[in-house]
Amino acid sequence: MDGQIRIVEERRDWIKKITDRGGTVDEWHDQGSGLTDAPRIPWYRRLLGDKDIFWIMPWRDLGKYNNKEMEDIQKIFPEAGIKKGL
């Protein structure tokens, strides 16, 4: 379970970093969307306070992200779409 706690903490840290840099992180809300086959995080991570992320849009400050950071974001949020430009 320690590994799952670390994942949840890492995701929280990245959400803060992205929003602090002017980006947007949108949670997944499927009520009324018609999208029922969305990738989801495991239920036990939700119990730890993690959230399904739908979109991450760091594009406002894309120049503040290096290639490794962009790869890390995609790896850490596999369920999310990443918008890299306008």
C-alpha positions as CSV (number, residue, x, y, z in Angstrom):
1,M,0.0,0.0,0.0
2,D,3.0,2.3,0.6
3,G,3.6,2.3,-3.2
4,Q,0.0,3.4,-3.9
5,I,0.3,6.2,-1.3
6,R,3.4,7.5,-3.0
7,I,1.6,7.4,-6.4
8,V,-1.3,9.5,-5.0
9,E,1.2,12.0,-3.4
10,E,3.2,12.3,-6.6
11,R,0.0,12.9,-8.6
12,R,-1.1,15.6,-6.1
13,D,2.4,17.2,-6.3
14,W,2.2,17.3,-10.1
15,I,-1.4,18.7,-10.1
16,K,-0.1,21.6,-7.9
17,K,3.0,22.1,-10.1
18,I,0.9,22.3,-13.3
19,T,-1.7,24.7,-11.8
20,D,1.0,26.8,-10.2
21,R,2.6,27.2,-13.6
22,G,-0.7,28.4,-15.1
23,G,-1.9,25.1,-16.5
24,T,-5.3,23.4,-16.1
25,V,-6.1,20.0,-14.7
26,D,-9.7,18.8,-15.2
27,E,-11.1,15.9,-13.2
28,W,-13.2,13.2,-15.0
29,H,-17.0,13.8,-14.6
30,D,-19.0,11.2,-16.6
31,Q,-22.4,12.3,-15.5
32,G,-24.3,13.0,-18.7
33,S,-21.2,12.9,-20.9
34,G,-22.1,9.7,-22.6
35,L,-18.5,8.6,-22.2
36,T,-18.6,5.4,-20.2
37,D,-15.5,3.6,-21.3
38,A,-13.0,6.1,-20.0
39,P,-9.8,4.8,-18.4
40,R,-10.0,5.0,-14.7
41,I,-7.7,4.9,-11.7
42,P,-8.1,1.9,-9.4
43,W,-10.9,2.2,-6.8
44,Y,-8.4,1.8,-3.9
45,R,-6.5,4.9,-5.1
46,R,-9.8,6.8,-5.0
47,L,-10.1,5.7,-1.3
48,L,-6.7,7.3,-0.8
49,G,-7.9,10.6,-2.2
50,D,-6.7,10.2,-5.8
51,K,-8.9,11.5,-8.7
52,D,-9.6,10.5,-12.2
53,I,-8.1,13.2,-14.4
54,F,-9.7,13.9,-17.8
55,W,-7.5,16.6,-19.3
56,I,-4.2,18.2,-18.5
57,M,-3.5,21.4,-20.3
58,P,-0.1,22.8,-19.5
59,W,0.0,24.7,-22.8
60,R,-0.3,28.1,-21.3
61,D,3.2,27.8,-20.0
62,L,4.5,24.9,-22.2
63,G,7.9,26.5,-22.3
64,K,8.3,25.8,-18.6
65,Y,8.2,22.1,-19.2
66,N,11.1,20.1,-20.5
67,N,10.7,16.9,-22.5
68,K,11.3,14.7,-19.4
69,E,8.6,16.5,-17.5
70,M,6.1,16.1,-20.3
71,E,6.9,12.4,-20.4
72,D,6.5,12.2,-16.6
73,I,3.1,13.9,-16.8
74,Q,1.9,11.4,-19.4
75,K,3.2,8.4,-17.4
76,I,1.8,9.6,-14.0
77,F,-1.6,10.4,-15.5
78,P,-2.2,7.6,-18.1
79,E,-5.9,8.1,-18.0
80,A,-5.7,11.8,-19.0
81,G,-5.5,13.5,-22.3
82,I,-2.6,15.9,-22.5
83,K,-3.2,19.0,-24.6
84,K,0.2,20.3,-25.7
85,G,-0.7,23.3,-27.8
86,L,-3.6,25.6,-28.8
